[in-house]
Amino acid sequence: MEIRIGLANTPRELSFESDESADAVKSAVTDALEAGTSHLSFTDSKGNSFVVPTAAITFVEVGTDQSRRVGFVA
């Protein structure tokens, strides 16, 4: 699924594909913000790691678990 994270004072958002479920991502972000953790880390589907400061997070958009459809719709 695609994850997009908006960061304060940056013109672009961080966007990547993840193999984690939507619920796992939501709970990780919520837990980090509620606990006052200074950083949150993510790993994309290619194995790259991202460390995001929680104070700079403006929004987190979690895509759906559905795969893209291929073909024509009549």
CHARMM-style PDB file with segment names, atoms N, HN, CA, C and O in Angstrom:
ATOM      1  N   MET     1       0.820  -1.161   0.000  1.00  0.00      PROA
ATOM      2  CA  MET     1       0.000   0.000   0.000  1.00  0.00      PROA
ATOM      3  C   MET     1       0.872   1.235   0.000  1.00  0.00      PROA
ATOM      4  O   MET     1       2.027   1.187   0.423  1.00  0.00      PROA
ATOM      5  N   GLU     2       0.329   2.331  -0.470  1.00  0.00      PROA
ATOM      6  HN  GLU     2      -0.609   2.370  -0.814  1.00  0.00      PROA
ATOM      7  CA  GLU     2       1.093   3.579  -0.528  1.00  0.00      PROA
ATOM      8  C   GLU     2       0.884   4.371   0.758  1.00  0.00      PROA
ATOM      9  O   GLU     2      -0.232   4.474   1.269  1.00  0.00      PROA
ATOM     10  N   ILE     3       1.964   4.922   1.264  1.00  0.00      PROA
ATOM     11  HN  ILE     3       2.871   4.839   0.849  1.00  0.00      PROA
ATOM     12  CA  ILE     3       1.921   5.768   2.452  1.00  0.00      PROA
ATOM     13  C   ILE     3       2.493   7.127   2.066  1.00  0.00      PROA
ATOM     14  O   ILE     3       3.557   7.215   1.453  1.00  0.00      PROA
ATOM     15  N   ARG     4       1.771   8.189   2.434  1.00  0.00      PROA
ATOM     16  HN  ARG     4       0.907   8.118   2.932  1.00  0.00      PROA
ATOM     17  CA  ARG     4       2.250   9.548   2.196  1.00  0.00      PROA
ATOM     18  C   ARG     4       2.286  10.260   3.538  1.00  0.00      PROA
ATOM     19  O   ARG     4       1.321  10.207   4.302  1.00  0.00      PROA
ATOM     20  N   ILE     5       3.396  10.926   3.825  1.00  0.00      PROA
ATOM     21  HN  ILE     5       4.179  10.969   3.205  1.00  0.00      PROA
ATOM     22  CA  ILE     5       3.569  11.647   5.077  1.00  0.00      PROA
ATOM     23  C   ILE     5       3.931  13.086   4.751  1.00  0.00      PROA
ATOM     24  O   ILE     5       4.922  13.351   4.069  1.00  0.00      PROA
ATOM     25  N   GLY     6       3.120  14.009   5.245  1.00  0.00      PROA
ATOM     26  HN  GLY     6       2.315  13.794   5.798  1.00  0.00      PROA
ATOM     27  CA  GLY     6       3.410  15.423   5.079  1.00  0.00      PROA
ATOM     28  C   GLY     6       4.297  15.902   6.209  1.00  0.00      PROA
ATOM     29  O   GLY     6       4.082  15.557   7.371  1.00  0.00      PROA
ATOM     30  N   LEU     7       5.288  16.695   5.866  1.00  0.00      PROA
ATOM     31  HN  LEU     7       5.463  16.976   4.922  1.00  0.00      PROA
ATOM     32  CA  LEU     7       6.232  17.208   6.856  1.00  0.00      PROA
ATOM     33  C   LEU     7       6.200  18.728   6.867  1.00  0.00      PROA
ATOM     34  O   LEU     7       6.142  19.361   5.813  1.00  0.00      PROA
ATOM     35  N   ALA     8       6.238  19.314   8.064  1.00  0.00      PROA
ATOM     36  HN  ALA     8       6.285  18.800   8.920  1.00  0.00      PROA
ATOM     37  CA  ALA     8       6.208  20.767   8.205  1.00  0.00      PROA
ATOM     38  C   ALA     8       7.443  21.389   7.569  1.00  0.00      PROA
ATOM     39  O   ALA     8       8.538  20.830   7.625  1.00  0.00      PROA
ATOM     40  N   ASN     9       7.248  22.544   6.968  1.00  0.00      PROA
ATOM     41  HN  ASN     9       6.358  22.998   6.922  1.00  0.00      PROA
ATOM     42  CA  ASN     9       8.313  23.349   6.358  1.00  0.00      PROA
ATOM     43  C   ASN     9       9.017  22.659   5.191  1.00  0.00      PROA
ATOM     44  O   ASN     9      10.166  22.979   4.887  1.00  0.00      PROA
ATOM     45  N   THR    10       8.344  21.724   4.541  1.00  0.00      PROA
ATOM     46  HN  THR    10       7.411  21.464   4.788  1.00  0.00      PROA
ATOM     47  CA  THR    10       8.878  21.104   3.328  1.00  0.00      PROA
ATOM     48  C   THR    10       7.796  21.154   2.252  1.00  0.00      PROA
ATOM     49  O   THR    10       6.625  20.913   2.543  1.00  0.00      PROA
ATOM     50  N   PRO    11       8.174  21.463   1.019  1.00  0.00      PROA
ATOM     51  CA  PRO    11       7.163  21.596  -0.034  1.00  0.00      PROA
ATOM     52  C   PRO    11       6.603  20.269  -0.543  1.00  0.00      PROA
ATOM     53  O   PRO    11       5.536  20.250  -1.157  1.00  0.00      PROA
ATOM     54  N   ARG    12       7.294  19.175  -0.301  1.00  0.00      PROA
ATOM     55  HN  ARG    12       8.160  19.191   0.198  1.00  0.00      PROA
ATOM     56  CA  ARG    12       6.835  17.874  -0.799  1.00  0.00      PROA
ATOM     57  C   ARG    12       6.632  16.918   0.358  1.00  0.00      PROA
ATOM     58  O   ARG    12       7.190  17.096   1.442  1.00  0.00      PROA
ATOM     59  N   GLU    13       5.813  15.889   0.105  1.00  0.00      PROA
ATOM     60  HN  GLU    13       5.361  15.745  -0.775  1.00  0.00      PROA
ATOM     61  CA  GLU    13       5.608  14.889   1.137  1.00  0.00      PROA
ATOM     62  C   GLU    13       6.459  13.662   0.860  1.00  0.00      PROA
ATOM     63  O   GLU    13       6.919  13.452  -0.262  1.00  0.00      PROA
ATOM     64  N   LEU    14       6.663  12.859   1.886  1.00  0.00      PROA
ATOM     65  HN  LEU    14       6.289  13.029   2.798  1.00  0.00      PROA
ATOM     66  CA  LEU    14       7.387  11.602   1.777  1.00  0.00      PROA
ATOM     67  C   LEU    14       6.387  10.546   1.328  1.00  0.00      PROA
ATOM     68  O   LEU    14       5.368  10.342   1.988  1.00  0.00      PROA
ATOM     69  N   SER    15       6.659   9.877   0.227  1.00  0.00      PROA
ATOM     70  HN  SER    15       7.487  10.042  -0.309  1.00  0.00      PROA
ATOM     71  CA  SER    15       5.740   8.896  -0.328  1.00  0.00      PROA
ATOM     72  C   SER    15       6.499   7.612  -0.644  1.00  0.00      PROA
ATOM     73  O   SER    15       7.556   7.644  -1.273  1.00  0.00      PROA
ATOM     74  N   PHE    16       5.944   6.471  -0.198  1.00  0.00      PROA
ATOM     75  HN  PHE    16       5.085   6.446   0.313  1.00  0.00      PROA
ATOM     76  CA  PHE    16       6.590   5.189  -0.451  1.00  0.00      PROA
ATOM     77  C   PHE    16       5.574   4.057  -0.343  1.00  0.00      PROA
ATOM     78  O   PHE    16       4.493   4.228   0.221  1.00  0.00      PROA
ATOM     79  N   GLU    17       5.934   2.908  -0.888  1.00  0.00      PROA
ATOM     80  HN  GLU    17       6.812   2.769  -1.346  1.00  0.00      PROA
ATOM     81  CA  GLU    17       5.109   1.704  -0.821  1.00  0.00      PROA
ATOM     82  C   GLU    17       5.567   0.854   0.353  1.00  0.00      PROA
ATOM     83  O   GLU    17       6.766   0.706   0.589  1.00  0.00      PROA
ATOM     84  N   SER    18       4.610   0.293   1.091  1.00  0.00      PROA
ATOM     85  HN  SER    18       3.636   0.414   0.900  1.00  0.00      PROA
ATOM     86  CA  SER    18       4.934  -0.518   2.257  1.00  0.00      PROA
ATOM     87  C   SER    18       4.190  -1.849   2.196  1.00  0.00      PROA
ATOM     88  O   SER    18       3.102  -1.943   1.627  1.00  0.00      PROA
ATOM     89  N   ASP    19       4.797  -2.876   2.794  1.00  0.00      PROA
ATOM     90  HN  ASP    19       5.681  -2.799   3.256  1.00  0.00      PROA
ATOM     91  CA  ASP    19       4.163  -4.182   2.870  1.00  0.00      PROA
ATOM     92  C   ASP    19       3.344  -4.346   4.149  1.00  0.00      PROA
ATOM     93  O   ASP    19       2.664  -5.358   4.319  1.00  0.00      PROA
ATOM     94  N   GLU    20       3.401  -3.356   5.056  1.00  0.00      PROA
ATOM     95  HN  GLU    20       3.953  -2.534   4.917  1.00  0.00      PROA
ATOM     96  CA  GLU    20       2.646  -3.421   6.298  1.00  0.00      PROA
ATOM     97  C   GLU    20       1.161  -3.162   6.038  1.00  0.00      PROA
ATOM     98  O   GLU    20       0.796  -2.534   5.044  1.00  0.00      PROA
ATOM     99  N   SER    21       0.310  -3.653   6.944  1.00  0.00      PROA
ATOM    100  HN  SER    21       0.606  -4.163   7.752  1.00  0.00      PROA
ATOM    101  CA  SER    21      -1.122  -3.424   6.801  1.00  0.00      PROA
ATOM    102  C   SER    21      -1.467  -1.992   7.205  1.00  0.00      PROA
ATOM    103  O   SER    21      -0.693  -1.330   7.896  1.00  0.00      PROA
ATOM    104  N   ALA    22      -2.615  -1.529   6.777  1.00  0.00      PROA
ATOM    105  HN  ALA    22      -3.244  -2.067   6.216  1.00  0.00      PROA
ATOM    106  CA  ALA    22      -3.056  -0.174   7.097  1.00  0.00      PROA
ATOM    107  C   ALA    22      -3.227  -0.008   8.604  1.00  0.00      PROA
ATOM    108  O   ALA    22      -2.880   1.036   9.156  1.00  0.00      PROA
ATOM    109  N   ASP    23      -3.758  -1.028   9.269  1.00  0.00      PROA
ATOM    110  HN  ASP    23      -4.040  -1.876   8.820  1.00  0.00      PROA
ATOM    111  CA  ASP    23      -3.956  -0.946  10.716  1.00  0.00      PROA
ATOM    112  C   ASP    23      -2.632  -0.862  11.459  1.00  0.00      PROA
ATOM    113  O   ASP    23      -2.532  -0.149  12.458  1.00  0.00      PROA
ATOM    114  N   ALA    24      -1.615  -1.577  10.991  1.00  0.00      PROA
ATOM    115  HN  ALA    24      -1.697  -2.156  10.180  1.00  0.00      PROA
ATOM    116  CA  ALA    24      -0.306  -1.546  11.641  1.00  0.00      PROA
ATOM    117  C   ALA    24       0.326  -0.166  11.513  1.00  0.00      PROA
ATOM    118  O   ALA    24       0.926   0.325  12.469  1.00  0.00      PROA
ATOM    119  N   VAL    25       0.204   0.460  10.362  1.00  0.00      PROA
ATOM    120  HN  VAL    25      -0.284   0.061   9.585  1.00  0.00      PROA
ATOM    121  CA  VAL    25       0.763   1.798  10.152  1.00  0.00      PROA
ATOM    122  C   VAL    25       0.022   2.817  11.005  1.00  0.00      PROA
ATOM    123  O   VAL    25       0.645   3.661  11.649  1.00  0.00      PROA
ATOM    124  N   LYS    26      -1.308   2.742  11.015  1.00  0.00      PROA
ATOM    125  HN  LYS    26      -1.814   2.057  10.492  1.00  0.00      PROA
ATOM    126  CA  LYS    26      -2.101   3.678  11.808  1.00  0.00      PROA
ATOM    127  C   LYS    26      -1.776   3.561  13.293  1.00  0.00      PROA
ATOM    128  O   LYS    26      -1.620   4.572  13.978  1.00  0.00      PROA
ATOM    129  N   SER    27      -1.675   2.343  13.783  1.00  0.00      PROA
ATOM    130  HN  SER    27      -1.802   1.522  13.226  1.00  0.00      PROA
ATOM    131  CA  SER    27      -1.394   2.170  15.209  1.00  0.00      PROA
ATOM    132  C   SER    27       0.025   2.619  15.561  1.00  0.00      PROA
ATOM    133  O   SER    27       0.240   3.167  16.642  1.00  0.00      PROA
ATOM    134  N   ALA    28       0.992   2.399  14.677  1.00  0.00      PROA
ATOM    135  HN  ALA    28       0.817   1.953  13.799  1.00  0.00      PROA
ATOM    136  CA  ALA    28       2.359   2.840  14.933  1.00  0.00      PROA
ATOM    137  C   ALA    28       2.439   4.360  15.021  1.00  0.00      PROA
ATOM    138  O   ALA    28       3.112   4.899  15.900  1.00  0.00      PROA
ATOM    139  N   VAL    29       1.757   5.048  14.117  1.00  0.00      PROA
ATOM    140  HN  VAL    29       1.211   4.610  13.403  1.00  0.00      PROA
ATOM    141  CA  VAL    29       1.763   6.513  14.121  1.00  0.00      PROA
ATOM    142  C   VAL    29       1.029   7.037  15.351  1.00  0.00      PROA
ATOM    143  O   VAL    29       1.521   7.938  16.031  1.00  0.00      PROA
ATOM    144  N   THR    30      -0.137   6.481  15.635  1.00  0.00      PROA
ATOM    145  HN  THR    30      -0.536   5.750  15.082  1.00  0.00      PROA
ATOM    146  CA  THR    30      -0.919   6.925  16.785  1.00  0.00      PROA
ATOM    147  C   THR    30      -0.169   6.699  18.086  1.00  0.00      PROA
ATOM    148  O   THR    30      -0.134   7.585  18.940  1.00  0.00      PROA
ATOM    149  N   ASP    31       0.430   5.530  18.248  1.00  0.00      PROA
ATOM    150  HN  ASP    31       0.401   4.811  17.554  1.00  0.00      PROA
ATOM    151  CA  ASP    31       1.178   5.222  19.468  1.00  0.00      PROA
ATOM    152  C   ASP    31       2.371   6.157  19.650  1.00  0.00      PROA
ATOM    153  O   ASP    31       2.645   6.608  20.762  1.00  0.00      PROA
ATOM    154  N   ALA    32       3.075   6.447  18.566  1.00  0.00      PROA
ATOM    155  HN  ALA    32       2.852   6.080  17.663  1.00  0.00      PROA
ATOM    156  CA  ALA    32       4.243   7.329  18.650  1.00  0.00      PROA
ATOM    157  C   ALA    32       3.836   8.754  19.022  1.00  0.00      PROA
ATOM    158  O   ALA    32       4.515   9.405  19.816  1.00  0.00      PROA
ATOM    159  N   LEU    33       2.735   9.240  18.455  1.00  0.00      PROA
ATOM    160  HN  LEU    33       2.183   8.711  17.810  1.00  0.00      PROA
ATOM    161  CA  LEU    33       2.289  10.595  18.760  1.00  0.00      PROA
ATOM    162  C   LEU    33       1.761  10.704  20.187  1.00  0.00      PROA
ATOM    163  O   LEU    33       2.015  11.695  20.872  1.00  0.00      PROA
ATOM    164  N   GLU    34       1.027   9.687  20.635  1.00  0.00      PROA
ATOM    165  HN  GLU    34       0.820   8.882  20.079  1.00  0.00      PROA
ATOM    166  CA  GLU    34       0.485   9.712  21.996  1.00  0.00      PROA
ATOM    167  C   GLU    34       1.579   9.565  23.048  1.00  0.00      PROA
ATOM    168  O   GLU    34       1.491  10.169  24.118  1.00  0.00      PROA
ATOM    169  N   ALA    35       2.604   8.774  22.760  1.00  0.00      PROA
ATOM    170  HN  ALA    35       2.675   8.284  21.891  1.00  0.00      PROA
ATOM    171  CA  ALA    35       3.679   8.539  23.721  1.00  0.00      PROA
ATOM    172  C   ALA    35       4.703   9.672  23.736  1.00  0.00      PROA
ATOM    173  O   ALA    35       5.543   9.742  24.633  1.00  0.00      PROA
ATOM    174  N   GLY    36       4.632  10.557  22.742  1.00  0.00      PROA
ATOM    175  HN  GLY    36       3.950  10.500  22.014  1.00  0.00      PROA
ATOM    176  CA  GLY    36       5.591  11.660  22.682  1.00  0.00      PROA
ATOM    177  C   GLY    36       6.960  11.230  22.177  1.00  0.00      PROA
ATOM    178  O   GLY    36       7.965  11.870  22.489  1.00  0.00      PROA
ATOM    179  N   THR    37       7.010  10.163  21.409  1.00  0.00      PROA
ATOM    180  HN  THR    37       6.194   9.643  21.155  1.00  0.00      PROA
ATOM    181  CA  THR    37       8.264   9.684  20.834  1.00  0.00      PROA
ATOM    182  C   THR    37       8.816  10.736  19.878  1.00  0.00      PROA
ATOM    183  O   THR    37       8.054  11.376  19.152  1.00  0.00      PROA
ATOM    184  N   SER    38      10.121  10.916  19.873  1.00  0.00      PROA
ATOM    185  HN  SER    38      10.740  10.396  20.462  1.00  0.00      PROA
ATOM    186  CA  SER    38      10.707  11.963  19.029  1.00  0.00      PROA
ATOM    187  C   SER    38      10.803  11.560  17.560  1.00  0.00      PROA
ATOM    188  O   SER    38      10.743  12.422  16.683  1.00  0.00      PROA
ATOM    189  N   HSD    39      10.952  10.254  17.273  1.00  0.00      PROA
ATOM    190  HN  HSD    39      11.001   9.554  17.985  1.00  0.00      PROA
ATOM    191  CA  HSD    39      11.091   9.791  15.893  1.00  0.00      PROA
ATOM    192  C   HSD    39      10.240   8.555  15.654  1.00  0.00      PROA
ATOM    193  O   HSD    39       9.917   7.814  16.583  1.00  0.00      PROA
ATOM    194  N   LEU    40       9.886   8.349  14.408  1.00  0.00      PROA
ATOM    195  HN  LEU    40      10.148   8.950  13.654  1.00  0.00      PROA
ATOM    196  CA  LEU    40       9.112   7.194  13.978  1.00  0.00      PROA
ATOM    197  C   LEU    40       9.802   6.622  12.751  1.00  0.00      PROA
ATOM    198  O   LEU    40      10.185   7.376  11.857  1.00  0.00      PROA
ATOM    199  N   SER    41       9.968   5.315  12.690  1.00  0.00      PROA
ATOM    200  HN  SER    41       9.657   4.703  13.417  1.00  0.00      PROA
ATOM    201  CA  SER    41      10.662   4.730  11.536  1.00  0.00      PROA
ATOM    202  C   SER    41       9.725   3.840  10.731  1.00  0.00      PROA
ATOM    203  O   SER    41       8.849   3.169  11.276  1.00  0.00      PROA
ATOM    204  N   PHE    42       9.937   3.857   9.418  1.00  0.00      PROA
ATOM    205  HN  PHE    42      10.649   4.403   8.976  1.00  0.00      PROA
ATOM    206  CA  PHE    42       9.174   3.042   8.476  1.00  0.00      PROA
ATOM    207  C   PHE    42      10.146   2.308   7.570  1.00  0.00      PROA
ATOM    208  O   PHE    42      11.274   2.760   7.368  1.00  0.00      PROA
ATOM    209  N   THR    43       9.717   1.185   7.028  1.00  0.00      PROA
ATOM    210  HN  THR    43       8.801   0.818   7.192  1.00  0.00      PROA
ATOM    211  CA  THR    43      10.490   0.446   6.034  1.00  0.00      PROA
ATOM    212  C   THR    43       9.602   0.220   4.829  1.00  0.00      PROA
ATOM    213  O   THR    43       8.475  -0.256   4.966  1.00  0.00      PROA
ATOM    214  N   ASP    44      10.105   0.562   3.633  1.00  0.00      PROA
ATOM    215  HN  ASP    44      11.020   0.948   3.521  1.00  0.00      PROA
ATOM    216  CA  ASP    44       9.300   0.382   2.435  1.00  0.00      PROA
ATOM    217  C   ASP    44       9.430  -1.037   1.902  1.00  0.00      PROA
ATOM    218  O   ASP    44      10.153  -1.860   2.464  1.00  0.00      PROA
ATOM    219  N   SER    45       8.728  -1.312   0.820  1.00  0.00      PROA
ATOM    220  HN  SER    45       8.141  -0.644   0.364  1.00  0.00      PROA
ATOM    221  CA  SER    45       8.700  -2.662   0.250  1.00  0.00      PROA
ATOM    222  C   SER    45      10.029  -3.070  -0.372  1.00  0.00      PROA
ATOM    223  O   SER    45      10.243  -4.252  -0.640  1.00  0.00      PROA
ATOM    224  N   LYS    46      10.932  -2.105  -0.607  1.00  0.00      PROA
ATOM    225  HN  LYS    46      10.757  -1.145  -0.389  1.00  0.00      PROA
ATOM    226  CA  LYS    46      12.246  -2.408  -1.170  1.00  0.00      PROA
ATOM    227  C   LYS    46      13.307  -2.582  -0.098  1.00  0.00      PROA
ATOM    228  O   LYS    46      14.447  -2.929  -0.408  1.00  0.00      PROA
ATOM    229  N   GLY    47      12.947  -2.344   1.173  1.00  0.00      PROA
ATOM    230  HN  GLY    47      12.021  -2.062   1.424  1.00  0.00      PROA
ATOM    231  CA  GLY    47      13.891  -2.494   2.266  1.00  0.00      PROA
ATOM    232  C   GLY    47      14.544  -1.205   2.718  1.00  0.00      PROA
ATOM    233  O   GLY    47      15.372  -1.225   3.629  1.00  0.00      PROA
ATOM    234  N   ASN    48      14.189  -0.074   2.102  1.00  0.00      PROA
ATOM    235  HN  ASN    48      13.516  -0.057   1.362  1.00  0.00      PROA
ATOM    236  CA  ASN    48      14.726   1.221   2.525  1.00  0.00      PROA
ATOM    237  C   ASN    48      14.069   1.648   3.827  1.00  0.00      PROA
ATOM    238  O   ASN    48      12.882   1.395   4.034  1.00  0.00      PROA
ATOM    239  N   SER    49      14.823   2.290   4.701  1.00  0.00      PROA
ATOM    240  HN  SER    49      15.787   2.495   4.532  1.00  0.00      PROA
ATOM    241  CA  SER    49      14.297   2.755   5.983  1.00  0.00      PROA
ATOM    242  C   SER    49      14.166   4.268   5.981  1.00  0.00      PROA
ATOM    243  O   SER    49      14.995   4.975   5.408  1.00  0.00      PROA
ATOM    244  N   PHE    50      13.106   4.759   6.634  1.00  0.00      PROA
ATOM    245  HN  PHE    50      12.433   4.185   7.099  1.00  0.00      PROA
ATOM    246  CA  PHE    50      12.850   6.190   6.762  1.00  0.00      PROA
ATOM    247  C   PHE    50      12.640   6.495   8.233  1.00  0.00      PROA
ATOM    248  O   PHE    50      11.854   5.824   8.901  1.00  0.00      PROA
ATOM    249  N   VAL    51      13.334   7.501   8.742  1.00  0.00      PROA
ATOM    250  HN  VAL    51      13.973   8.046   8.199  1.00  0.00      PROA
ATOM    251  CA  VAL    51      13.166   7.965  10.113  1.00  0.00      PROA
ATOM    252  C   VAL    51      12.563   9.361  10.031  1.00  0.00      PROA
ATOM    253  O   VAL    51      13.148  10.266   9.436  1.00  0.00      PROA
ATOM    254  N   VAL    52      11.382   9.528  10.634  1.00  0.00      PROA
ATOM    255  HN  VAL    52      10.906   8.793  11.117  1.00  0.00      PROA
ATOM    256  CA  VAL    52      10.634  10.774  10.538  1.00  0.00      PROA
ATOM    257  C   VAL    52      10.482  11.375  11.932  1.00  0.00      PROA
ATOM    258  O   VAL    52      10.042  10.676  12.845  1.00  0.00      PROA
ATOM    259  N   PRO    53      10.831  12.643  12.127  1.00  0.00      PROA
ATOM    260  CA  PRO    53      10.597  13.277  13.424  1.00  0.00      PROA
ATOM    261  C   PRO    53       9.098  13.518  13.616  1.00  0.00      PROA
ATOM    262  O   PRO    53       8.451  14.117  12.757  1.00  0.00      PROA
ATOM    263  N   THR    54       8.555  13.063  14.722  1.00  0.00      PROA
ATOM    264  HN  THR    54       9.081  12.577  15.421  1.00  0.00      PROA
ATOM    265  CA  THR    54       7.109  13.166  14.933  1.00  0.00      PROA
ATOM    266  C   THR    54       6.648  14.616  15.070  1.00  0.00      PROA
ATOM    267  O   THR    54       5.501  14.927  14.749  1.00  0.00      PROA
ATOM    268  N   ALA    55       7.508  15.496  15.533  1.00  0.00      PROA
ATOM    269  HN  ALA    55       8.440  15.244  15.794  1.00  0.00      PROA
ATOM    270  CA  ALA    55       7.130  16.903  15.679  1.00  0.00      PROA
ATOM    271  C   ALA    55       6.880  17.563  14.324  1.00  0.00      PROA
ATOM    272  O   ALA    55       6.169  18.566  14.255  1.00  0.00      PROA
ATOM    273  N   ALA    56       7.450  17.022  13.246  1.00  0.00      PROA
ATOM    274  HN  ALA    56       8.028  16.208  13.302  1.00  0.00      PROA
ATOM    275  CA  ALA    56       7.317  17.611  11.920  1.00  0.00      PROA
ATOM    276  C   ALA    56       6.165  17.016  11.106  1.00  0.00      PROA
ATOM    277  O   ALA    56       5.879  17.499  10.011  1.00  0.00      PROA
ATOM    278  N   ILE    57       5.502  15.984  11.616  1.00  0.00      PROA
ATOM    279  HN  ILE    57       5.733  15.591  12.506  1.00  0.00      PROA
ATOM    280  CA  ILE    57       4.428  15.332  10.861  1.00  0.00      PROA
ATOM    281  C   ILE    57       3.199  16.230  10.828  1.00  0.00      PROA
ATOM    282  O   ILE    57       2.693  16.646  11.870  1.00  0.00      PROA
ATOM    283  N   THR    58       2.721  16.526   9.610  1.00  0.00      PROA
ATOM    284  HN  THR    58       3.133  16.187   8.764  1.00  0.00      PROA
ATOM    285  CA  THR    58       1.501  17.318   9.464  1.00  0.00      PROA
ATOM    286  C   THR    58       0.315  16.442   9.092  1.00  0.00      PROA
ATOM    287  O   THR    58      -0.812  16.724   9.500  1.00  0.00      PROA
ATOM    288  N   PHE    59       0.552  15.380   8.320  1.00  0.00      PROA
ATOM    289  HN  PHE    59       1.467  15.151   7.989  1.00  0.00      PROA
ATOM    290  CA  PHE    59      -0.509  14.418   8.014  1.00  0.00      PROA
ATOM    291  C   PHE    59       0.118  13.096   7.614  1.00  0.00      PROA
ATOM    292  O   PHE    59       1.278  13.044   7.205  1.00  0.00      PROA
ATOM    293  N   VAL    60      -0.667  12.015   7.738  1.00  0.00      PROA
ATOM    294  HN  VAL    60      -1.609  12.058   8.070  1.00  0.00      PROA
ATOM    295  CA  VAL    60      -0.264  10.694   7.272  1.00  0.00      PROA
ATOM    296  C   VAL    60      -1.434  10.132   6.485  1.00  0.00      PROA
ATOM    297  O   VAL    60      -2.538   9.998   7.012  1.00  0.00      PROA
ATOM    298  N   GLU    61      -1.193   9.805   5.226  1.00  0.00      PROA
ATOM    299  HN  GLU    61      -0.296   9.915   4.797  1.00  0.00      PROA
ATOM    300  CA  GLU    61      -2.217   9.221   4.370  1.00  0.00      PROA
ATOM    301  C   GLU    61      -1.842   7.775   4.089  1.00  0.00      PROA
ATOM    302  O   GLU    61      -0.765   7.486   3.568  1.00  0.00      PROA
ATOM    303  N   VAL    62      -2.750   6.872   4.446  1.00  0.00      PROA
ATOM    304  HN  VAL    62      -3.624   7.106   4.869  1.00  0.00      PROA
ATOM    305  CA  VAL    62      -2.511   5.447   4.244  1.00  0.00      PROA
ATOM    306  C   VAL    62      -3.455   4.974   3.153  1.00  0.00      PROA
ATOM    307  O   VAL    62      -4.671   5.130   3.272  1.00  0.00      PROA
ATOM    308  N   GLY    63      -2.901   4.393   2.080  1.00  0.00      PROA
ATOM    309  HN  GLY    63      -1.914   4.267   1.983  1.00  0.00      PROA
ATOM    310  CA  GLY    63      -3.703   3.895   0.982  1.00  0.00      PROA
ATOM    311  C   GLY    63      -4.416   2.604   1.353  1.00  0.00      PROA
ATOM    312  O   GLY    63      -4.259   2.090   2.460  1.00  0.00      PROA
ATOM    313  N   THR    64      -5.184   2.096   0.432  1.00  0.00      PROA
ATOM    314  HN  THR    64      -5.311   2.514  -0.468  1.00  0.00      PROA
ATOM    315  CA  THR    64      -5.919   0.860   0.659  1.00  0.00      PROA
ATOM    316  C   THR    64      -5.048  -0.347   0.362  1.00  0.00      PROA
ATOM    317  O   THR    64      -4.013  -0.238  -0.296  1.00  0.00      PROA
ATOM    318  N   ASP    65      -5.478  -1.496   0.853  1.00  0.00      PROA
ATOM    319  HN  ASP    65      -6.319  -1.585   1.387  1.00  0.00      PROA
ATOM    320  CA  ASP    65      -4.751  -2.738   0.617  1.00  0.00      PROA
ATOM    321  C   ASP    65      -5.071  -3.354  -0.740  1.00  0.00      PROA
ATOM    322  O   ASP    65      -4.480  -4.368  -1.111  1.00  0.00      PROA
ATOM    323  N   GLN    66      -5.998  -2.757  -1.485  1.00  0.00      PROA
ATOM    324  HN  GLN    66      -6.478  -1.933  -1.185  1.00  0.00      PROA
ATOM    325  CA  GLN    66      -6.405  -3.310  -2.773  1.00  0.00      PROA
ATOM    326  C   GLN    66      -5.329  -3.076  -3.814  1.00  0.00      PROA
ATOM    327  O   GLN    66      -4.696  -2.020  -3.845  1.00  0.00      PROA
ATOM    328  N   SER    67      -5.127  -4.075  -4.670  1.00  0.00      PROA
ATOM    329  HN  SER    67      -5.641  -4.932  -4.644  1.00  0.00      PROA
ATOM    330  CA  SER    67      -4.170  -3.924  -5.753  1.00  0.00      PROA
ATOM    331  C   SER    67      -4.846  -3.189  -6.921  1.00  0.00      PROA
ATOM    332  O   SER    67      -6.071  -3.095  -6.998  1.00  0.00      PROA
ATOM    333  N   ARG    68      -4.016  -2.680  -7.810  1.00  0.00      PROA
ATOM    334  HN  ARG    68      -3.021  -2.756  -7.747  1.00  0.00      PROA
ATOM    335  CA  ARG    68      -4.537  -1.952  -8.962  1.00  0.00      PROA
ATOM    336  C   ARG    68      -5.184  -2.924  -9.939  1.00  0.00      PROA
ATOM    337  O   ARG    68      -4.713  -4.043 -10.140  1.00  0.00      PROA
ATOM    338  N   ARG    69      -6.277  -2.462 -10.541  1.00  0.00      PROA
ATOM    339  HN  ARG    69      -6.659  -1.553 -10.378  1.00  0.00      PROA
ATOM    340  CA  ARG    69      -6.941  -3.272 -11.543  1.00  0.00      PROA
ATOM    341  C   ARG    69      -6.284  -3.072 -12.907  1.00  0.00      PROA
ATOM    342  O   ARG    69      -5.832  -1.976 -13.238  1.00  0.00      PROA
ATOM    343  N   VAL    70      -6.239  -4.122 -13.671  1.00  0.00      PROA
ATOM    344  HN  VAL    70      -6.607  -5.012 -13.402  1.00  0.00      PROA
ATOM    345  CA  VAL    70      -5.660  -4.057 -14.996  1.00  0.00      PROA
ATOM    346  C   VAL    70      -6.741  -4.443 -15.991  1.00  0.00      PROA
ATOM    347  O   VAL    70      -7.464  -5.417 -15.778  1.00  0.00      PROA
ATOM    348  N   GLY    71      -6.855  -3.697 -17.061  1.00  0.00      PROA
ATOM    349  HN  GLY    71      -6.268  -2.906 -17.234  1.00  0.00      PROA
ATOM    350  CA  GLY    71      -7.850  -4.031 -18.078  1.00  0.00      PROA
ATOM    351  C   GLY    71      -8.758  -2.860 -18.357  1.00  0.00      PROA
ATOM    352  O   GLY    71      -8.537  -1.744 -17.887  1.00  0.00      PROA
ATOM    353  N   PHE    72      -9.796  -3.144 -19.141  1.00  0.00      PROA
ATOM    354  HN  PHE    72      -9.975  -4.051 -19.523  1.00  0.00      PROA
ATOM    355  CA  PHE    72     -10.740  -2.120 -19.549  1.00  0.00      PROA
ATOM    356  C   PHE    72     -12.067  -2.331 -18.865  1.00  0.00      PROA
ATOM    357  O   PHE    72     -12.483  -3.463 -18.618  1.00  0.00      PROA
ATOM    358  N   VAL    73     -12.731  -1.228 -18.561  1.00  0.00      PROA
ATOM    359  HN  VAL    73     -12.394  -0.309 -18.762  1.00  0.00      PROA
ATOM    360  CA  VAL    73     -14.058  -1.286 -17.944  1.00  0.00      PROA
ATOM    361  C   VAL    73     -15.058  -0.899 -19.018  1.00  0.00      PROA
ATOM    362  O   VAL    73     -14.914   0.137 -19.667  1.00  0.00      PROA
ATOM    363  N   ALA    74     -16.066  -1.729 -19.201  1.00  0.00      PROA
ATOM    364  HN  ALA    74     -16.183  -2.570 -18.674  1.00  0.00      PROA
ATOM    365  CA  ALA    74     -17.080  -1.454 -20.232  1.00  0.00      PROA
ATOM    366  C   ALA    74     -18.197  -0.620 -19.720  1.00  0.00      PROA
ATOM    367  OT1 ALA    74     -19.125  -0.305 -20.466  1.00  0.00      PROA
TER     368      ALA     74
END
